[in-house]
Amino acid sequence: MPSSTLAPASQAPHPEPSPATAPQASAVRVANPGPLGLAAFALTTFVLSLFNSGLIENAALSAVVLPLALFYGGLAQFVAGVLEFRRGNTFGTTAFVSYGAFWMSFAGYVKFVVPTLPADQAHIATGWFLVAWFVFTAYMSVAAMKLDLAHRLLFAVLALTFLFLALGDLSQVTALGHVGGWLGLLCAGIAWYISFAVVTEETWGRKVLPLG
């Protein structure tokens, strides 16, 4: 630091840069990862819900869900959550990282675990797996009450989706699972809507669709 006494110009010490005088690095704007995370969640949920609702009856075709669950609903959504952490968004980080991990764990469960379970009891494991995610989604729905109407609806419907799917597996009542599938389709539609609203606002620089 410079001396408090004056010195000849040729001998004056060079002051160390302080936070006030040091060159400031240009701030890097981090893109909003929300539309990506929501789109990844919506698309994967939509495809799986086509089978859960009974709209597509050939269960063998449900294998199409696994790569989506691993790479889009899983990996892409997980990355969105990490980027939300960089933006200081606790809710977004918790939601996207958790549901990204859900989809990846779902893919692993269906591919590697289900074939090893007793055929007459696998539905119990699946049911409690879904119950656990219902619990998580239920308290995330409480946190979402501070957000806009669209997000409140999204988490409320998602909680009901997990609940009905869980009840359908545990009770082996197909109709309950189908209700969960239809709720999943609604949930996917809401998530797509929010993603569309946010990405168009970010791109156009103005609000295009209301979120309530």
C-alpha positions in Angstrom: 0.0 0.0 0.0 1.3 3.6 -0.7 3.1 5.3 2.1 1.4 8.1 4.0 4.3 10.4 3.4 4.9 12.1 0.1 7.9 11.0 -2.0 9.4 12.3 -5.2 7.5 11.1 -8.2 10.4 8.9 -9.4 10.5 7.1 -6.0 6.7 7.0 -5.3 5.7 3.4 -4.6 3.1 1.9 -6.9 -0.1 1.2 -5.1 -1.4 -2.3 -5.0 -4.7 -2.6 -6.8 -7.7 -2.7 -4.4 -11.1 -4.1 -5.1 -12.2 -0.5 -6.0 -9.4 0.2 -8.4 -8.6 -3.3 -9.9 -9.9 -3.9 -13.4 -13.3 -5.7 -13.1 -13.8 -8.8 -15.2 -16.8 -8.5 -17.4 -19.8 -10.3 -16.0 -20.8 -13.4 -17.9 -24.5 -13.8 -18.3 -25.7 -17.3 -17.6 -28.5 -18.5 -19.8 -31.8 -19.4 -18.1 -31.8 -23.2 -17.9 -35.4 -23.4 -16.8 -36.9 -23.9 -20.3 -34.5 -26.8 -21.0 -35.2 -28.5 -17.7 -39.0 -28.1 -18.2 -38.9 -29.3 -21.8 -36.9 -32.4 -20.9 -39.3 -33.2 -18.1 -42.3 -32.6 -20.2 -41.3 -34.6 -23.2 -40.2 -37.7 -21.2 -43.3 -37.5 -19.0 -45.5 -37.2 -22.1 -44.1 -40.3 -23.8 -44.3 -42.5 -20.6 -47.8 -41.2 -19.9 -49.1 -42.4 -23.3 -48.5 -45.9 -21.9 -49.6 -45.3 -18.4 -52.9 -43.8 -19.6 -53.6 -46.8 -21.8 -53.6 -44.8 -25.0 -50.9 -47.1 -26.2 -51.7 -50.6 -25.2 -48.6 -52.5 -26.5 -46.4 -52.6 -23.4 -43.4 -53.7 -25.5 -43.3 -50.3 -27.2 -42.6 -48.7 -23.8 -38.9 -49.4 -24.3 -38.8 -46.1 -26.2 -39.1 -44.3 -22.8 -35.7 -45.6 -21.5 -33.3 -43.6 -23.8 -35.5 -40.5 -23.2 -35.4 -41.1 -19.5 -31.6 -41.5 -19.5 -30.5 -38.7 -21.8 -33.2 -36.1 -22.0 -35.4 -36.3 -18.9 -32.4 -37.5 -17.0 -29.1 -36.0 -18.1 -30.4 -32.8 -19.7 -32.6 -32.0 -16.7 -29.8 -32.7 -14.3 -27.6 -30.3 -16.2 -30.3 -27.7 -16.0 -30.4 -28.1 -12.2 -26.6 -27.6 -11.9 -26.9 -24.4 -13.9 -29.7 -23.3 -11.6 -27.3 -23.7 -8.8 -24.9 -21.3 -10.6 -27.8 -18.8 -10.7 -28.5 -19.1 -7.0 -31.9 -20.7 -7.5 -32.4 -23.2 -4.7 -35.9 -24.3 -5.8 -34.8 -24.8 -9.4 -31.7 -26.7 -8.4 -33.6 -29.0 -6.0 -36.3 -29.7 -8.6 -34.3 -30.2 -11.8 -31.4 -32.2 -10.2 -33.9 -34.4 -8.3 -36.3 -35.1 -11.2 -33.3 -35.6 -13.5 -32.0 -38.2 -11.1 -35.5 -39.7 -10.9 -35.6 -40.3 -14.7 -32.1 -41.8 -14.7 -32.9 -44.0 -11.7 -36.2 -45.0 -13.4 -34.3 -46.1 -16.5 -31.8 -48.1 -14.4 -34.6 -49.6 -12.4 -36.7 -50.8 -15.4 -33.7 -52.0 -17.3 -31.6 -53.7 -14.6 -33.7 -54.2 -11.4 -37.2 -55.2 -12.5 -36.1 -58.3 -14.4 -34.5 -59.6 -11.2 -37.6 -59.1 -9.0 -40.2 -61.8 -8.4 -42.8 -61.3 -11.1 -45.7 -61.4 -8.6 -44.1 -58.8 -6.3 -42.4 -56.3 -8.6 -45.4 -54.1 -8.4 -44.8 -53.6 -4.7 -41.3 -52.2 -5.2 -42.5 -50.0 -8.0 -45.4 -48.7 -5.9 -43.2 -47.7 -3.0 -40.7 -46.2 -5.4 -43.5 -43.9 -6.6 -44.8 -43.2 -3.1 -41.3 -41.9 -2.1 -41.4 -39.5 -5.1 -44.9 -38.5 -4.2 -43.6 -37.4 -0.8 -40.8 -35.3 -2.3 -43.2 -33.7 -4.8 -45.8 -33.0 -2.1 -43.4 -30.8 -0.1 -42.0 -29.2 -3.3 -45.6 -28.3 -4.0 -45.7 -26.4 -0.7 -42.6 -24.5 -1.7 -44.0 -23.8 -5.1 -46.9 -21.9 -3.6 -44.6 -18.8 -3.6 -44.2 -19.2 -7.4 -46.6 -18.2 -10.2 -49.9 -20.0 -10.9 -48.5 -22.2 -13.7 -45.7 -23.6 -11.4 -48.2 -24.2 -8.6 -50.5 -26.2 -11.0 -47.5 -28.1 -12.3 -46.4 -29.4 -8.9 -49.9 -30.1 -7.7 -50.7 -32.2 -10.7 -47.3 -33.9 -10.6 -47.9 -34.9 -7.0 -51.3 -36.4 -7.9 -49.7 -38.2 -10.8 -47.2 -39.9 -8.5 -49.9 -40.7 -6.0 -52.3 -42.4 -8.5 -49.5 -44.3 -10.2 -48.3 -45.5 -6.8 -51.8 -46.5 -5.8 -52.3 -48.3 -9.1 -49.2 -50.4 -8.6 -49.8 -51.2 -5.0 -53.4 -52.1 -5.4 -53.0 -53.6 -8.9 -56.1 -51.6 -10.0 -55.5 -50.7 -13.6 -57.9 -47.8 -13.6 -55.9 -46.0 -10.9 -52.8 -46.3 -13.0 -54.7 -45.0 -16.0 -55.8 -41.9 -14.0 -52.1 -41.4 -13.1 -51.3 -41.6 -16.8 -53.9 -39.0 -17.8 -52.6 -36.7 -15.0 -49.1 -37.2 -16.4 -50.3 -36.0 -19.8 -51.7 -32.9 -18.2 -48.5 -32.4 -16.2 -46.5 -32.7 -19.4 -48.7 -30.1 -21.1 -48.3 -27.6 -18.3 -44.5 -28.1 -18.2 -44.3 -27.6 -22.0 -46.4 -24.4 -21.6 -44.1 -22.9 -19.0 -41.0 -23.9 -21.0 -42.6 -22.2 -24.1 -43.5 -19.1 -22.1 -40.1 -18.7 -20.6 -38.0 -19.4 -23.7 -40.0 -17.0 -25.9 -39.8 -14.3 -23.2 -36.0 -14.8 -23.0 -35.7 -14.8 -26.8 -38.1 -12.0 -27.7 -37.3 -9.8 -24.7 -40.9 -9.5 -23.6 -43.7 -11.6 -22.1 -45.6 -13.6 -24.7 -47.6 -16.0 -22.6 -48.9 -15.4 -19.1 -47.9 -17.6 -16.2 -50.3 -16.2 -13.7 
